[in-house]
Amino acid sequence: MNKIKILHMYADMLDLYGDSGNMEIIAYRCKMRGIECEIDKYSIDSEQPDFSSYDLIYIGGGADLEQQHISEDLVKCRNGIEAAYKNGTFLFLICGGYQLMGKHYRDADGVDIPGLGLFDYYTIAEPNRKKRCIGNVVIRTEFTGKTVDIVGFENHGGQTNGVKTPLGEVLYGHGNCTKSSHEGYFEKNVIATYMHGPCLSKNPEVSDYIIGYCLNRKIDTAIELTPLDDKLENDCRQVMIERLLKK
């Protein structure tokens, strides 16, 4: 049986807007295809695992307080996470997880929270806590090999700058900064985004990109995923896109 192995980090602290649901979606879509999906959890002061033994490392979103609480522990994991990333492990990062993989996150009080520095971007929060990027967001992506519009919900005061390879073009909403033209960060084994919701429940193509990558990263002959019936998800997403873009 084909298998993917996932490490869900700080699930007990980083779960804004149902972000842990992303792992339920991955597990469900694997189950429907007969793919074994093992999900381990890691939290503060747990024994550090072999990060490179995982196909996917997932970090969800949290507020400034939660990010401050986990940052010291996350820095301790830097070498292991970096080695895994360089070895091809997929990183799926939502909001706070996205921010903490950059150089640093400066919160609304001006306190610098160190990031892992895996990527060159950095985030600075608006000092005025009422000025937030909040609401539905639609972005146009091409990372799956075809043009796909994906939807989610953003709520962040942080302004992420220095992103060289964004996830997609903003069609509606803010994105990385207030009224930004782009949202998220992308590499072949990294998706970082501000999209909550959870993101994967609305966007099956993103789920399948991640699953397909995890299955195929260590083999020579690519495995084609069995198509699932995503009519409901796609119809719901299309209604939202048409409503927001007023097509």
SULLINHU-V955953 format. One record per backbone hydrogen bond with DSSP energy under -1.0 kcal/mol. NH is the residue of the N-H (numbers start at 1). CO is the residue of the C=O. E is the energy in kcal/mol with one decimal. If there is no record, write none. Layout:
NH;CO;E  NH;CO;E
This chain:
4;36;-2.4  6;38;-3.3  7;56;-2.7  8;40;-3.2  9;58;-2.7  10;42;-3.6  13;10;-1.6  14;10;-2.9  16;61;-1.7  18;15;-1.0  19;16;-1.2  21;18;-2.0  22;19;-1.9  23;20;-1.2  24;20;-1.0  25;21;-2.2  26;22;-2.1  27;23;-2.5  28;24;-2.5  29;25;-2.7  30;26;-2.0  31;27;-2.6  32;28;-2.3  33;30;-1.4  34;31;-1.5  35;30;-2.7  36;2;-3.0  38;4;-2.3  40;6;-3.0  42;8;-2.0  46;43;-2.3  51;49;-1.3  53;50;-2.1  54;51;-1.6  55;5;-2.3  56;5;-1.6  57;90;-3.0  58;7;-2.8  59;92;-2.0  67;63;-2.3  68;64;-2.4  69;65;-1.9  70;66;-2.0  71;67;-1.6  74;70;-3.0  75;71;-2.4  76;72;-1.2  78;75;-1.5  81;77;-2.6  82;78;-3.1  83;79;-2.2  84;80;-1.9  85;81;-2.7  86;82;-2.6  87;83;-1.4  88;85;-1.3  89;84;-2.7  90;55;-2.8  91;189;-2.5  92;57;-2.5  93;191;-2.7  94;59;-2.5  95;193;-3.0  97;94;-2.4  99;95;-2.7  100;96;-2.3  101;98;-1.0  102;99;-1.5  103;121;-3.1  105;113;-2.6  106;123;-2.7  107;111;-2.6  110;107;-2.2  113;105;-3.3  115;103;-1.9  116;100;-2.5  117;102;-2.5  118;101;-1.1  119;101;-1.6  122;161;-2.1  123;104;-2.4  124;159;-2.0  125;106;-3.3  126;157;-1.5  131;128;-1.9  132;130;-1.2  133;156;-3.0  135;154;-2.4  137;152;-2.3  138;172;-2.4  139;150;-2.5  140;169;-2.8  141;148;-3.0  145;142;-1.7  148;141;-2.5  150;139;-2.7  152;137;-1.8  153;196;-1.1  154;135;-2.9  156;133;-2.1  159;124;-1.9  160;176;-2.5  161;122;-3.0  167;183;-1.3  168;183;-1.7  169;140;-2.4  170;181;-2.3  171;138;-3.0  172;138;-1.7  176;182;-2.4  180;177;-1.8  183;168;-2.3  185;192;-2.6  186;165;-3.2  187;190;-2.2  190;187;-1.9  191;91;-2.4  192;185;-2.6  193;93;-2.3  196;153;-3.0  202;199;-1.1  206;203;-1.1  207;203;-1.4  208;204;-2.6  209;205;-1.8  210;206;-2.0  211;207;-2.6  212;208;-2.7  213;209;-2.4  214;210;-2.6  215;211;-2.3  216;212;-2.0  217;213;-1.4  219;216;-1.1  230;228;-1.2  234;230;-2.8  235;231;-2.8  236;232;-2.5  237;233;-2.3  238;234;-2.3  239;235;-2.2  240;236;-2.0  241;237;-2.7  242;238;-2.7  243;239;-2.2  244;240;-2.5  245;241;-2.9  246;242;-1.2
